[in-house]
Amino acid sequence: MSSQAWINLAYLVASMLFIVAFKLMTGPRTAVRGNYLGAAGMAIALLAACFEPNVQETLAARGGWPLVLVALAAVIGAAIGATMAIRYPMTGMPQMVALLNGFGGAASTLVAGAELWNATATAREAASPLPAWTQFAIATALTGLIGAVTFWGSLVAFGKLEELPQFKKAWTDPNRHWINLGLGLGTLLLLWGVCANPSSNLLFWALVIVGSVLGCTLTMPIGGADMPVVICLLNSYSGLAAAAAGFVIDNSVLVIAGSLVGASGLILTAIMCQAMNRSLVGVLFGGLGTTTAANADDVYAGKVKSASAEEIAMVLEGADRVVIVPGYGLAVAQAQHAVRELANALEKRGTTVEYAIHPVAGRMPGHMNVLLAEADIPYEKLREMDDINPTFPETDVAIVIGANDVVNPAARTDPKSPIAGMPILDVDKARTVVVVKRSLSPGFAGIPNPLFAADNTLMYFADGKKAILDLTSALEKG
Amino acid sequence: MITASLPLLIADTAAAVDPAATFIRLLTVFLLAMWVGFEVITKVPQRLHTPLTSGSNAISGITAVGAIVVAATVAAAGYRFGNLLGLLAVVLAMVNVAGGFVVTHRMLEMFQPKKK
């Protein structure tokens, strides 16, 4: 067997390991093994790359140094990545994932740029320009573009999730659609240019720059609760960029791994959109309309009941079944450990405690699950929306912590509401609803929540963490 | 004639491969892998969506393979700017790979039942 055949076999093994890794992601226990297998597949693919004929020719001609440099670069990168991954707090997972994702996209762009640079240099020496509209030219252009959009889009997403002051306000310039349209047209023109004239490095980097700006302007208007969709979409892009890079260098393992990731991101994007009852186009270009929303004063006027920790503790004392509904506010207040304490106190009294997780609660898919898992809350108690919704009528107390739009009954009752038709957690059907919230300020959708004014709702105005701690001590005293 | 001037671009060592045939072969791989991805990933439960995102994120660092090849393929004329870009790509892709797998592992560890 030729050495190329062995390399291809190694790539095949790596690809199979990636597929098995995804397959094992179906359960928390098997997923650990899946992650190891994925890493093993990656190691095999990276080793095999060192035996590619081009690399071996270089080694034969120049000795080991080129590969030593590569190994050094790889070790530096891996050390940075691992340090970031170990040091970053668990509550910052959404921005951490966004950042790593961006690096993957940037790497793909650089691979395409590097291939093009060296290819044009070789072509110049041979005095024959690169042929137009080849797979190489088209794939190089696409890789450069998708990678650039991924990198800058991810950086903006990181800035938003990290709540850097520059990104506090979503960019809502009324002309942004025209700007994006202009940038989009410029992108298409440059794409055509690179494909038609691949010998020009200048055109390629111009495409990368315009793609970078587009990555920023497409992500900047999107904020808050729509972030999970953006994260999934960028994740998908980074995979597609890697797949496109596979077309550049004619390498099947890049194509396979890239398309697996592309598919994964697309599925998650679809799931997130579905959970908000919004179209992808709406999320990317819409922004929520707020004109039809009911007036906050009409909804709340004189009907909101505020309660103290002691009063709520009394209600909880008589409860057999309590459901906790976490939202992004829980992550902000870092109240996951406090919630665990409260649940412990309730369970000691014989109360059943479960958690209702809305698919888009938080800032990335599955955000709440990770947050509560960090506080050692067993995952069997974290229940998905469709599973727990029928049980709310038999629930004595539902405690909503830092969630708003995902428990807004207007989605069910008011067809004119901007969130009409969005699947929600039916907490209003519980006997008593306790809402822990700092104020009556609206959620991401910018609309009032009739739940706060409902007869069976008690509002507890306080910071999430302090509120839960006070509630726990009131319960333990009582 | 034209393809012969691009020895570095064509991974297949077999000479005179029809470029359209190469494209169709890769397109086949791409579409089938997408299909497998859809089938496998729709079965991942909601509570594992964050580890799924970070794990797939790590796998998208596969572009490191391309980065290694382009960085370590030095022309007879010597190092070019492209090799430098390739080295930078190796660093970035490895941040993605190592960071992704480690962070996924950290998360999945939290999902394990604790022995008390």
Interface residues (C-beta under 8 A of the other chain):
Chain A: S2 Q4 S15 F18 I19 A21 F22 K23 M25 T26 G27 P28 R29 A31 V32 G34 N35 G38 A39 G41 M42 A45 L46 A48 A49 C50 E52 P53 N54 V55 E57 T58 L59 A61 R62 P66 L67 L69 V70 A73 A74 V75 I76 G77 A78 A79 I80 G81 A82 M84 A85 I86 Y88 M90 M93 M96 V97 L100 N101 F103 G104 A106 A107 S108 L110 V111 G113 A114 E115 L116 W117 N118 A119 A121 T122 A123 E125 A126 S128 L130 P131 T134 Q135 F136 I231 C232 N235 S238 G239 A241 A242 A243 A245 G246 F247 V248 I249 D250 N251 S252 V253 L254 V255 I256 A257 G258 S259 L260 V261 G262 A263 S264 G265 L266 I267 L268 I271 I357 P359 M364 P365 G366 H367 N369 V370 A373 E374 D376 P378 Y379 L382 E384
Chain B: I2 S5 L6 P7 L8 L9 I10 A11 D12 T13 P19 T22 F23 L26 V29 F30 L31 A33 M34 W35 V36 G37 F38 V40 I41 T42 K43 V44 P45 Q46 R47 L48 H49 T50 P51 L52 T53 S54 G55 S56 N57 A58 I59 S60 G61 I62 T63 A64 V65 G66 A67 I68 V69 V70 A71 A72 T73 V74 A75 A76 A77 R80 F81 G82 N83 L84 L85 G86 L87 L88 A89 V90 V91 L92 A93 M94 V95 N96 V97 A98 G99 G100 F101 V102 V103 T104 H105 R106 M107 L108 E109 M110 F111 Q112 P113 K114
